[in-house]
Amino acid sequence: MKKLSYILFLLPFLSCNGFLDEVDQDKLVPEKNDHFSALMLQEFNATYPIFRSIDHMTDNVVEDPSALTSRKFDLKTTYTWQREIELDEYGNRINNINYSWEKMYEDIAIANYVIELVDEAIGTQEENDYTKGEAYFIRGLSYFNLLNLYGQPFNPGTAITDLGVPLRDDIGVEVTYQRNTVAEGYAHIESDLLLAKELIAQSGVSKSIWHPTVAAVDLLLSRVMLYQQKWDEAVYYASEVIDQGVLSKVSANSPFVTADNQEILYSYYTTSPIFNLYSSGTDLTSVAFFVNKELINSYDDKDLRKSAFFIAVDDGTGKYNYRTKKYQRDLYTSLGFANLRVAEAYLNRAEAYANLGQIQNSVSDIQTLHRTRYTDISEVVYPTSADELISFLFAERRKELCFEDHHRWFDLRRMETQPEISHVFTLIDDNNEKLGTETFTLLPNDYNYTLPIPLKERQNNPLIRNNERYEKIPEIN
């Protein structure tokens, strides 16, 4: 009964992939390896469930102070870190603001289904091994994102008791369930990724950039180890990537993320930009948020990334505002808008080396990356102490990985010394009259670094424990 219920749940997703056109409509279980593979590609890769307003919660984004309140109001709850992000200040429900939980668990459900049934699929053993490995990879990445959005930040002293997210690794259907701990979550993620690596490697199958490789799995493993402060393991897996991969020079004159760029290990999220600060053309009238000038000013004149990543737009007064990472097709990317890149392996290993006290190795890694990002690194000053170097590396991660996936928010959560972040929300009525400003602050180690469990989930499963968060009261001017 559980398997039948699960298949009925999957039917809309399976139908989207067209395999039911090839078999009897009353036969609900896919038979061919290609069906399982296409199912995952459609459900995960094309519609990767990033938390869409993730960057609005970081220090990378500021409002347009001249934008009408009505144009930025639906993002106010996340931009100002409200306790209940799905309810506006009038108690009205905001749609599609906290749906990543549901979408990621959909991906996990699909992965569980593939893992349990793909061994029986029509196809070669090698094809089935690869597809099963890809399912483990998708499940591991999905749990990693869920854990870092809705679980407590990793703390080695308390991870065995801190609340993470529920872990499901079967195709049963249950109405209620409890949250596992952060430690259990990371152990599950590690297990999934190690199985993914083993199966993909032994399959010998090579697919397009839309499917994970051994190097892509190693990169994600290096990230998982880094977040757990397992420095030696982070060095090992990042080194595996570096030994197999290459870095590419960035350029303002051509897109960086392309199928022939060997730095790109895996590309996903093809449907739309992750964080779209654009209006059409150079018109600023519909833009409500800009890139923080603090971030823009952190790139010096010899850093190629400023012109390669961003578009500067004159606001009509000779001053420039910046829109993020050229997220118009074929300006920054001709593939997906989220990617696993070799650059991250260098950043992960450099940070791990710094925490191990291997300062020269850390600096060497960042210099190697910089040679593909700067016209000349001879004037770059690199720190000589571990603490300064770690701060330098977090700033470097911000410059390299900004507006990709969930990187900046996740990095802020795991910093030992977190910045205090202030977001100003300017009140402009529809007559373009300024009514005042509200300033909200995210404090170091703030409870609001962990998202609330979605309202729908709490209503359906009243036994699940929500995350504690503060009410954010503004300073009004």
C-alpha positions in Angstrom: 0.0 0.0 0.0 2.8 2.4 0.8 4.5 1.8 -2.6 1.2 2.3 -4.4 0.5 5.6 -2.6 4.0 6.8 -3.4 3.7 5.9 -7.1 0.4 7.8 -7.2 2.1 10.8 -5.7 4.8 10.6 -8.3 2.5 10.2 -11.3 2.3 13.9 -12.2 6.1 14.1 -12.3 6.4 10.8 -14.2 3.9 12.0 -16.8 5.8 15.2 -17.3 8.8 13.2 -18.5 6.8 11.5 -21.3 7.6 7.9 -20.4 3.9 7.1 -20.0 3.6 7.8 -23.7 5.7 4.7 -24.4 3.9 2.3 -22.1 0.3 1.5 -21.1 -1.2 4.4 -19.2 -2.3 2.1 -16.4 1.2 0.9 -15.8 2.5 3.4 -13.3 6.1 2.2 -12.7 8.8 3.3 -15.1 10.6 0.4 -16.7 13.7 1.8 -18.5 16.8 3.3 -17.1 16.2 6.3 -19.4 12.8 6.9 -17.7 14.4 7.1 -14.2 17.2 9.4 -15.5 14.8 11.7 -17.3 12.6 11.9 -14.2 15.5 13.2 -12.1 16.8 15.6 -14.8 13.4 17.2 -15.1 12.5 17.3 -11.4 15.9 18.4 -10.0 18.1 19.9 -12.6 15.7 22.1 -14.4 13.8 23.3 -11.4 16.4 23.2 -8.6 14.6 24.5 -5.5 16.8 27.3 -4.4 15.4 29.5 -1.6 14.7 32.3 -4.1 15.1 35.3 -1.8 18.3 33.9 -0.2 20.5 36.8 -1.2 18.0 39.4 0.1 18.9 38.2 3.6 22.6 38.7 3.1 24.9 41.7 3.1 25.2 41.5 -0.7 21.9 43.3 -1.3 20.5 46.7 -0.5 17.2 48.3 -1.5 16.7 51.0 -4.1 15.6 53.8 -1.7 13.5 55.4 -4.4 11.5 52.3 -5.2 7.9 52.3 -4.3 7.1 50.3 -1.2 4.5 48.3 -3.2 7.2 47.0 -5.5 9.4 45.6 -2.8 6.8 44.7 -0.2 6.6 41.0 -0.9 10.3 40.6 -0.2 10.2 42.7 3.0 9.8 39.7 5.4 13.0 38.0 4.2 14.9 41.3 3.6 14.2 42.3 7.2 14.5 38.7 8.7 11.0 38.6 10.2 10.1 35.8 12.6 7.3 34.6 10.2 8.5 35.2 6.7 5.3 33.9 5.1 3.1 36.5 6.8 3.4 40.3 6.0 3.0 42.9 8.7 -0.8 42.9 8.2 -1.1 39.2 8.6 -1.6 38.4 5.0 -0.1 35.2 3.5 2.8 35.7 1.0 2.9 33.0 -1.6 6.0 31.2 -2.8 8.3 32.7 -0.1 9.1 29.5 1.8 8.5 26.7 -0.6 12.0 25.3 -0.8 11.2 22.8 2.0 8.4 21.2 0.0 10.3 21.2 -3.3 13.5 19.7 -1.8 11.5 17.0 -0.1 9.9 16.3 -3.5 13.4 15.8 -4.9 14.3 13.5 -2.1 11.1 11.5 -2.7 12.0 11.1 -6.3 15.6 10.1 -5.4 14.3 7.6 -2.9 12.1 6.1 -5.5 14.9 5.8 -8.0 17.3 4.3 -5.4 14.8 1.6 -4.5 13.6 0.6 -8.0 16.3 1.5 -10.6 18.2 -1.8 -10.1 15.2 -3.5 -11.7 15.1 -1.1 -14.7 15.7 -2.2 -18.3 19.2 -1.1 -19.1 22.8 -2.1 -18.6 24.3 -2.6 -15.1 26.5 0.3 -15.8 23.6 2.6 -16.7 21.7 1.6 -13.6 24.7 2.1 -11.3 25.2 5.6 -12.7 21.5 6.5 -12.3 21.4 5.2 -8.8 24.6 7.2 -8.0 23.0 10.3 -9.4 20.0 9.8 -7.2 22.3 9.5 -4.1 24.0 12.7 -5.2 20.7 14.6 -5.6 19.5 13.4 -2.2 22.8 14.4 -0.5 22.7 17.9 -2.0 19.0 18.3 -1.2 19.6 17.3 2.5 22.6 19.6 2.6 20.6 22.6 1.5 17.6 21.7 3.8 20.0 21.3 6.8 21.6 24.7 6.2 18.3 26.5 5.6 16.1 24.9 8.3 18.6 23.2 10.7 20.7 24.9 13.4 24.2 26.0 12.2 26.8 23.3 12.7 28.5 23.5 16.1 30.9 20.6 16.8 30.0 20.7 20.5 26.3 20.6 20.2 25.6 19.0 16.7 24.5 15.7 18.4 21.5 17.5 20.0 20.9 20.5 17.8 17.8 20.2 15.6 18.3 19.5 11.9 15.7 18.3 9.5 13.7 15.1 9.1 15.5 12.3 7.2 13.6 10.0 4.9 15.4 7.3 2.9 12.5 5.1 1.8 9.3 5.4 -0.3 6.8 5.0 2.5 4.3 7.7 3.2 3.9 8.9 6.7 1.7 11.7 8.1 3.9 12.9 11.0 7.6 12.7 11.7 10.2 14.3 13.9 13.4 16.3 13.1 16.7 14.5 13.2 19.8 16.2 14.7 22.4 18.2 12.8 24.9 15.4 13.4 22.6 12.8 12.0 21.9 15.0 9.0 25.5 15.4 8.1 26.2 11.7 8.6 23.4 10.9 6.2 24.7 13.4 3.6 28.2 12.0 3.8 26.9 8.4 3.3 24.8 9.5 0.3 27.7 11.3 -1.4 30.2 8.4 -0.8 27.7 6.0 -2.3 27.2 8.4 -5.2 30.9 8.6 -5.8 31.3 4.8 -5.7 28.5 4.1 -8.0 29.3 6.8 -10.6 33.0 5.7 -10.6 32.3 2.0 -11.0 29.7 2.7 -13.8 32.3 4.2 -16.1 29.4 6.2 -17.6 30.1 9.7 -18.9 27.2 12.1 -19.4 26.6 15.7 -20.2 27.4 18.6 -17.9 23.8 18.4 -16.6 24.7 15.2 -14.8 27.2 14.8 -11.9 30.7 13.4 -12.3 33.1 11.9 -9.7 34.8 15.3 -9.5 31.4 17.1 -8.9 30.7 14.6 -6.0 34.2 15.2 -4.6 33.6 19.0 -4.7 30.4 18.7 -2.8 32.1 16.3 -0.3 34.8 19.0 0.3 32.1 21.5 1.0 30.3 19.2 3.4 33.6 18.4 5.3 34.4 22.1 5.4 31.1 23.0 7.0 31.7 20.3 9.7 35.3 21.7 10.3 36.8 18.3 9.2 39.8 20.1 7.8 41.9 17.1 6.7 38.9 15.6 4.9 38.1 18.9 3.2 41.7 19.1 2.0 41.5 15.5 0.7 38.3 15.9 -1.4 39.2 19.4 -2.6 42.6 18.0 -3.8 40.8 15.2 -5.6 38.9 17.9 -7.6 42.0 20.1 -8.2 44.0 17.1 -9.4 41.2 16.4 -12.0 40.1 20.0 -12.9 41.3 23.2 -14.3 40.7 26.9 -13.7 39.7 29.2 -16.5 40.3 33.0 -17.0 37.3 35.2 -16.5 36.4 37.7 -19.2 34.0 40.6 -19.4 33.6 39.9 -23.1 32.1 36.5 -23.1 30.0 34.3 -20.8 32.0 32.4 -18.2 29.7 29.4 -17.6 29.7 27.5 -20.9 29.7 23.9 -21.9 33.3 24.1 -23.1 34.7 25.7 -19.9 36.5 22.9 -18.1 36.2 24.7 -14.8 32.4 23.9 -14.8 31.9 20.4 -13.3 28.1 20.4 -13.1 25.4 22.8 -14.1 21.9 23.0 -12.9 18.9 25.3 -12.3 18.1 26.1 -15.9 14.7 27.7 -15.6 15.5 31.3 -14.4 18.1 33.5 -12.7 18.7 32.7 -9.1 18.6 36.3 -8.1 17.2 38.7 -10.7 17.9 42.3 -10.1 17.0 43.2 -13.6 14.4 45.1 -15.4 14.6 45.0 -19.2 17.4 46.8 -20.9 18.8 49.7 -18.9 15.5 50.9 -17.4 15.7 51.1 -13.6 12.1 51.8 -13.0 11.2 48.3 -12.0 14.3 47.5 -10.0 13.8 47.4 -6.3 17.2 46.0 -5.0 20.8 46.5 -6.0 24.1 44.9 -5.3 25.6 46.3 -2.1 28.3 48.9 -3.1 30.4 47.5 -0.3 30.7 44.3 -2.3 31.4 46.1 -5.5 34.1 48.2 -3.9 35.9 45.1 -2.6 37.0 44.3 -6.2 40.1 46.4 -7.1 40.9 47.7 -10.5 42.9 44.6 -11.5 40.2 42.2 -10.5 38.5 41.0 -13.7 35.5 39.7 -11.8 33.9 43.1 -11.3 33.3 43.6 -15.0 32.8 39.9 -15.8 30.2 39.5 -13.1 28.3 42.8 -12.9 26.4 45.3 -15.0 26.8 49.0 -14.0 23.8 51.2 -14.9 23.8 55.0 -14.7 20.9 56.1 -12.6 20.6 59.3 -14.6 22.8 61.4 -12.3 26.2 60.1 -13.3 26.2 57.6 -10.4 26.1 53.9 -10.9 24.1 51.1 -9.5 25.0 47.5 -10.1 22.9 44.5 -11.1 24.1 41.1 -10.3 26.3 38.6 -12.1 24.9 39.5 -15.6 22.1 37.1 -15.1 20.8 37.5 -18.5 21.2 34.5 -20.8 24.6 34.4 -22.5 26.2 37.3 -20.5 27.5 35.4 -17.5 26.1 31.9 -18.2 24.9 30.0 -21.3 24.0 27.0 -19.1 22.4 26.9 -15.7 22.4 29.6 -13.1 23.9 27.3 -10.4 27.1 25.4 -10.9 29.8 23.4 -9.2 33.1 25.0 -10.2 36.7 24.1 -9.6 37.2 27.6 -8.1 35.3 26.4 -5.1 37.7 23.5 -4.5 40.6 26.0 -4.3 38.6 28.1 -1.8 37.6 25.1 0.3 41.1 23.8 0.4 42.6 27.2 1.2 40.2 27.6 4.1 40.9 24.1 5.5 44.7 24.7 5.2 44.3 28.0 7.1 42.5 26.3 9.9 45.2 23.6 10.0 47.8 26.4 10.3 49.3 25.6 6.9 49.5 29.3 5.9 51.7 29.0 2.9 49.6 26.2 1.3 46.5 28.3 1.9 48.0 31.4 0.3 49.4 29.4 -2.6 45.9 28.1 -3.4 44.3 31.6 -3.4 47.1 32.9 -5.5 46.5 30.2 -8.0 42.8 31.2 -8.2 43.7 34.9 -8.4 45.9 34.3 -11.4 42.8 33.5 -13.4 40.8 36.4 -11.9 43.3 39.3 -11.9 45.3 41.0 -14.6 48.2 41.1 -12.2 48.5 39.8 -8.6 51.9 41.4 -7.8 50.2 44.1 -5.6 47.8 41.9 -3.8 48.7 41.7 -0.1 48.0 38.3 1.4 47.6 37.8 5.2 50.3 36.0 7.2 48.3 35.0 10.3 45.7 32.3 10.4 42.9 34.5 11.8 43.5 37.2 9.2 43.7 34.7 6.4 40.4 33.1 7.3 38.7 36.5 7.3 40.4 37.2 3.9 39.1 33.9 2.6 35.5 34.5 3.6 35.7 37.8 1.8 37.2 36.1 -1.2 34.4 33.5 -1.2 31.9 36.4 -1.2 33.6 37.9 -4.3 33.9 34.7 -6.2 30.6 32.9 -5.3 28.2 35.8 -4.8 24.7 35.3 -6.1 25.3 31.6 -6.8 23.3 28.9 -5.1 23.0 29.6 -1.3 26.7 30.3 -0.7 26.8 33.7 1.0 24.0 33.0 3.4 25.5 29.6 4.3 28.9 31.2 4.8 27.5 33.9 7.1 25.8 31.2 9.2 29.1 29.3 9.8 31.4 32.3 10.5 33.0 32.3 13.9 32.8 36.1 13.9 29.7 37.1 12.1 29.1 40.7 10.9 26.2 42.8 12.1 24.1 43.4 9.1 21.6 46.3 8.8 19.0 46.6 6.1 17.2 49.9 5.5 13.6 49.7 4.1 12.5 53.1 2.7 8.7 53.7 2.8 7.6 55.3 -0.5 3.8 55.5 -1.2 2.3 55.2 -4.6 2.3 58.9 -5.0 6.1 58.7 -4.8 6.1 60.5 -1.4 8.7 59.4 1.1 7.1 58.5 4.5 10.2 57.5 6.4 12.7 54.7 6.8 12.9 51.5 8.9 16.2 50.0 9.8 16.4 46.3 10.7 19.4 44.5 12.1 20.6 40.9 12.0 23.0 40.4 14.9 25.9 38.0 15.2 24.7 34.5 16.2 21.1 35.7 15.6 18.4 33.0 15.9 17.0 34.3 12.6 19.9 32.8 10.7 17.7 29.6 10.7 14.5 29.8 8.7 11.1 28.9 10.2 9.6 25.6 9.3 7.0 26.4 6.6 3.4 27.2 7.9 1.9 24.4 5.7 4.3 21.9 7.2 3.4 22.9 10.7 -0.3 22.7 9.9 0.0 19.3 8.4 2.4 18.0 11.1 1.7 19.7 14.4 4.2 17.5 16.2 7.1 19.0 14.3 9.1 21.5 16.3 9.6 24.9 14.8 12.8 27.0 15.0 13.0 29.7 17.6 13.2 33.2 16.0 13.0 36.8 17.1 10.5 39.4 16.2 12.4 42.1 14.3 11.4 45.6 15.4 12.7 48.4 13.3 14.4 51.6 14.2 12.2 54.3 12.6 13.4 57.5 11.1 
